[in-house]
């Protein structure tokens, strides 16, 4: 299932920066989190995952999602408006999309983020105007002082992206490979020796 064709969208774009609170700008946060999700999936061997190059407006996102023969479309966002916690939206008649949301929600809870639940989002264009299975991820509320402590730095926003990637892998039935994979999704390796004789290398 690592060849599943996936599109990850950085929510908001153009003149639309999304929600803003202090130094937190949703458009920038979406880009950081979506990129971390993409990077992690690539380190895990996913060969057919695409990250949109720039934040784009929603109508352009719909065109992009419908033009690439994608199987799964994931739109990354953060929220505002006085609420609390993560939430995921899916098309009401799509049970697979609901399951994907639930798998990602489980991973988000592992990093101690509250969840407002998995919800139907039939009114959103990126869900109701898109042919592939599509979901919207809202990482939390940037105007909630408690909530935003989980994503008030770049590394924390990257951690949420990694949690999203792990939830997607759970949905696809793909095991997470061992290794020193950081919040950016990068895999760091250390060479521990070089030998002129094969026997010495085998001993190590």
Buried (B, 14 or more C-beta within 10 A) or exposed (E): EEEBBBBBBBBBBEEEBBBBBEEBBBBBBBBBBBBBBBBBBBBBEBEEBBBBEEBBEBEBBBEBBBEBEBBBBBBBBBBBEEBBBBBBBBBBEBEEBBBBBBBBBBBBBEBEBBBBEBBBBEEBBBBEBBEBBBBBBBBBBBBBEEBBEBBBEBEBBBBBBBBBBBBBBBBBEBEEEEEEBBBBBEBEEEEEEEEEEEEEEEEE
